[in-house]
C-alpha cells in the first residue's frame, strides 16, 4: 500500500521533472584524479593502505626473520 505524503515543493517538482543527472566532464574527472594522487603521495608510508601482496611479503619477511633467528 502506498500512502500519500505531503505535496512536493515547486523546486522538488522541477528537480524531478528535469531528471537528467548532472555528470562530471572528462577534464574535471582527470583533475580530481591528479589531485587525489597528489594527496596520496603526501601521506607517510605508514598511513598508506597496503595491497594483499605487500601484506603477504611483510608477513613472510617477519616469519623468515623469526625462523633464521
N, C-alpha and C positions, 0 to 999 in steps of 0.2 A: 504494500500500500504506500502510495506517495502522498505525503502531506504537503499542503501549500504553506509556504513560508512567506515572510514579508516580501513586498514588492521590491524589485530591483531599482536601484537609483539610476538616473539617466546616464551617469558615467559608466556604471556596471553594464547597462544595456549596450552602450556604444562599444565597450570593450569586447563584449561577447559577439556582437554583430560584425565588428571589424575582423575578428577571428584569425587573422594572419599573424602567427608568431614572429616576433622581430628577431632575426638572426644576426650573427656576427659575420662581417665580411672577412675574407681571407687575410687581408693586411692586419686587421685588428687581432685576429687569431694568432698570426705569426708574431706580432708584437707581444702578446701575452705569453707566448711560449718562450720567447727570448728573455722576458722579464723573470719568468719562473726559473729558467735555467740559471740566470744570474744570481737570483736569491739562493738557489740550492748550492751554487758554487761558494757562497759566502759562509755556509754552515761548517762547523767543525766536523771532522770525520766521525766523532763520537755521536753527533746529532743526526747523521745521515742514516737512512734505512739501508740495511744490508740485504743483498739478494740471498736466496737459498744457497747458492753456490758459495757465496762469501761466508755465510754462517758455517756451512759444512767444512770449508777449508780452515776456518779458525778453530772449529771444534776438533777437527782431525789433527791440527797442529798441536793443540793442547794435549790430546791423547798421546801423540807421538812423543812430546816432551816428557810426559809422565812415565811412559814406557822406557825411555832411554835414561831417565834419572835414577 
